[in-house]
Amino acid sequence: MTRFQFDAQPTAALFDRTGAAFALGDGSVRFEGGEFSAAHDGAILCAAVHPSGDGVVTGGDDGRVIWHRRGEAGLLATARGAWIDSIDASAESGLIAFSHGRTLSVIDAKEAAFRRDFQHERTVSGIAFEPKGRRVATSTYGGAALWFARIADQKPTLLKWAGSHTGVAFSPDGAFVITAMQDNQLHGWRLKDQKNLRMGGYPTKVKSVAFLSNGQLMATSGAPGAVLWPFIGANGPMGREATEIGFDEGSHVALVAAQPKHGVLAAGLSDGRVWLADPAGQGLNFLKAERGAPIVALAMSQDARRVAWADEDGHAGVADV
């Protein structure tokens, strides 16, 4: 494992096509090869891999969206002084979406003049592109909204459920939208008929979800172990119970990371440990066994052979698995 010590708290860990990168609260991005980019005037609040796979795009409390590559950084968009709260990017469509206040903005990585701004009644808390990158889902108070990313004038498809929704994800087959909620549960919708899915029972807020095993499992944080929901067939988790792996009553899973095409899961714990597991197998492989500050950033490489993590105190690492 390669270890790092940063002077600022990490806010995201990612893998682009070259290696690991860490976004930090001092406005910089640090690459595992030692390169760094200090382009934001303030903290980085969100990050995603650039659609090209080269470097990462970040949003900051300075209202700017920056593309960081090894040795250079460039401004992609601004939000007129508002914080960039969330960001996502699609390799399939080449689009980047980010939120600021009640607005979802979409830009094109290859066409500087392209921009679409979509307004919501409440603050946008999360963003996710569908697998093909043509639509974007947003989470907000009262549910989720689905937008066609390139169409200027449109009314969104509203997926309604009372309460504050704090994050959003698409299933890898594009059939389901899942949101995390403020009150320690998940909610979901099957898009073909907007049938509701309720996934509760969590002791803490769910901050992270990840799909694995060809999209047949969805793992989440928010419990003493990693919670696994089955997504098999047309009904997904409807009528099925979740399972839990890595249960430890002395801590809880803060973050999970996986890749949809692979069958392994990484988890970062509130006590600073990081483990890797195959839900179909037995036992946990601790990539970081020593306890410490809570894990606040976690990522798995596209080939599922590497895991990057970072804790609240600025300690970080990249492990081959």
N, C-alpha and C positions, 0 to 999 in steps of 0.2 A: 504493500500500500504506500502511495505517495501522500505525505502529510503537508498541510499548510497552516499558517497562522496569520490571520488578517487583522488589521487594526480597527476594522468596522464590522458591525454585525451583518452577516450574509442575509440576503432576502430571497435568493433563488439559486439553484444549481441546475445546470443544463448540459447536454451533450450535443454539439454540432457534429458535422461529419469528420472533423479532425480530432476532437477530444472534449474534455470537460471545461466548463466555464462557470464562474461564480459572480453573481451580481451582488453588490454591497451597498450598505446604507450610506456610504460616503459618496455615492454617485459614480463609482468606478466598476468596471468589469475586469476580473482577473482570470486569465487563461492558465491552464495547468502547465503550459510550456514556459510560463514566466511573463508573457506579454500582458500588458494591461492597457485599459482605455479609461480615462477619467473625463467624461464628457458632460455629465449632469451637474447642475448647480443645486445640489441637494441630494436627497436619498433616492435610490431606485426602488420603486414600489412593485414593479411587475416585470416579467421577462419571458421571452419565447424564442425558440430557434428561428432564425430568418428562413423564409420560404426556400431560398436557394440551398440551405444547409450550411452556408458559410457565415459563421458568426451568429450573434444573437441581437434581437431587438428588445429595447427596454423602454419603459415608461417611468417618469419621475415626478416628484412633487414640484418640479420646475415647469410642468406642463409641456414637456418635450418628449418626442419619440426618437430614439437614437439607434442607429445600426452600428454595432461594434464588431470589428474584425481585428485580427491580429496585426497590430501596427497602425490601424486607422479607425476613425469613427466619423459618421456623417448624420446630419439631421434629416429625418424623414418627414416629420409633421409636428405641428404644435396644437395646443388646445386653449390658446388665449388665456393663459394664466391659471387654468384649472388643473388640478392634479390628474395624472393618468392613473386610474385605479386598477385596471386590468387590461391584459393584452393577450392575443392569440394570433397565430399565423398558420397558413395552409400551404404546404408544399404542392398540393394538387392544383390549386387555383392561382397560386402566387400572390394571394391577398394577405393583408395584415389588418386586424381589427383591434381597436382600443376604445376604452370608455373613459369619459370625463364628465362627472356629474350625472345628468340625466341623458347624456348623448352617447350614442355608439357611432364611431367613425370607422370607415373602411378605406384603405388606400391600397394601391397596386405597387408591388415591389419593382415592377419593370416600367411603370408609366407614372412619372412624377406628377402629372397634372390630374390624375384620377383621384377623386375623393367623394365619398358619400357620407352624409351625416343623418342619423336617424334619432328622433326624439322620443323619450319615454316620459310618462307622468311622474315616475319616481326615479331615484338614483339607481344607476346600473352597477351591480356588484360583481358580476362575473360574465365571461364571454367564452364561447366555444364554437369553433367551426364544425360543421358536419364533416364526415369523412371525405366527401368529394370536394369540399371547400366552396360550395355554391351558396349555402345558407349559413347564417350565423344565429346562434341562440344566445340570448342574454337572460340573466337572472336579475330580479328586482323585487320590490315589495308587491305581493299579490300573485307571484308566479313567474312565468318565463315568457319571452317573446321570440318568435322566429322571423327573421328577415332574409330576403334574397339579397345577397351581398352587393350585387352590381346594379340593381334597379333603384332609380332615384326616388320616384314617387310611388309609394305603396302603403298599404295598411298591413301591419304584422299579423301573423297568426298568434293569438294569445292563448297560452296554456295557464289556466287560472287555478290557484289554490291559495287560500287565505294564509297570511303570515309573511315573514321576511325571509326571502331566499338569498343565500349568501354566495353561492357558486353554482356552476352549471357544467354538464358534460354530456356528450353524445355517446351512445353505445357504438362500437366499431362498425356495426352493420347499418347504422343510421336509423334504426327502428324505434329507439327510445331516447328520450331526454330525461336526465336525472339532475335534480338540484339538491344542494345542501341547504338546510334551514337553520335559523337562529335558535330554534328550540330543540336541539339535539336529535334531529331526525333527518332522513332523506325523503324527497318526494320525486315521483317520476310520472311520465306520461308515455303511453304507447301511441305513436304518432298517427297510425292509420285510423284510429277511432278515438283518440284523446282519452283513452281509459286511464284512470288514475292508479298509481302504485304508491302505497304507503310503506315506508321502511323505517321503523322506529326502534325503540329500546336502547338507544345509546346513552351512556352516562355522561358524555361530554360532547361538545360540538364536533361535527365532522368537517375537517379542514382539507381533506384530501381523498380522492378516489382514483382508481387505476384499473384498467381492464387487462386481462391476461387470458391465456389458454384459448387463443383464437376467438376471443370475445365471449367465451362461455362463462367466465367468472368476472365479477366486479369486486375488487377489494377496497376497503375503506379504513380510514383511521377512526378515532373517537371512542375506542374501547380498550380494555386491558390487553386484548389481542387484536390481530387483524381480522376484520369481519369480511366474510366471503358470501356474496349473493350469486345464485345461479342465474345465468342468462342463456338458457337452452330452449330452443323452439320459439314459436310465435308469441308465447305468453311471458317470456322472460321470468322474472322472479315472482310473478303473480301466483299466490297459493302455495308458495314454497318457503321454507325456513332458511335462514342464514346459518352458516357455520363460523367457527372462530378458530384461528391457529395462533400459536405463540402466546397463549394466555399467561399473564403475569400480574398478579394483583398488586404488586409493588410499583407498577408503572402503567402507562398507557401508550398506545401507538399514536404518535403525533402526525406522521406522514407515511404514505405508501407510494411506491413507484413500481412500474411494470411496463412491459411492451405487449400490445395485444396479440401478436403472433407467437409469443413465447409463453412458457408455463411456469416461470419463476417470479417470485414476489420479493421485493425489498421493503423493509419497514424501519423507520427511524423512531426511537422511543423518547418519551419525556425525560428519561434519566440518562440520555446521551448515548445509549447503545444503538447499534444498527445490525439487523440480521437479514439473511436471505433464506428463503424456503421454497420448496416445490410442494404446493398443496397436495399433490398426488403421492408424495413421498412421506418420509418420517423425519422429524427433528428440524432444528434450526441451525444454520451456519452463521455464527456471529462474525461479521466483518469488522465490527468495533465492539469489543467485549467490555472495555472499561467504561465506568459510569462517569457522567459529567453534566454539563449544561444541556438543556433540551435541544433535540435536533430540530432545526428550523428550515432546512433545505435538503432535498433528496431528489436524485434523478437516476435513471437507468439508461444505458446506451441503447441505440437501436437494435444492436445484435444481442442484447441482454447479457453481455459478457463483462460489463463494467458498471460500477455503482459509484456515484459521487454523493457526498454528504457534507453538511456543515452544521455547527451548533451555534447557540446563542452567543457564546463568548468569542466567536471568530475562529475556532478550530475547524479544520476541514480536511477531507481526505478523498482520494480516488482509489478504489480497490478493483483488482481483477478477480472475477468470480468464476 
